Amino acid sequence: MELLAAHPQVEALHVWDATALTRADYEALGRLRGLRALTLLGAAGLDGSGLAGLALAPHLERLQIDGAPCDAADLANLALAPRLR
């Protein structure tokens, strides 16, 4: 994720195997100011704190998650995302 931090203009990102992503990685993704669309496949480690980190992305409009064991309480963290549809 450090490499992505040097490219804040990234608008769309597809992670095909998100199993190794950590809470810090999700927070780093949330700091990408240009990020509008994010796809996370195999996000088995994604939980409420990771979703809260993603919700920090100010322009995130589209989020696709596969394989995350999230419940309603976890998903409530996405309410903080200002543009998520």
Secondary structure, 3 states (H helix, E strand, C coil): CHHHHCCCCCCEEEECCCCCCCHHHHHHHHCCCCCCEEEEECCCCCCHHHHHHHCCCCCCCEEEEECCCCCHHHHHHHHHCCCCC
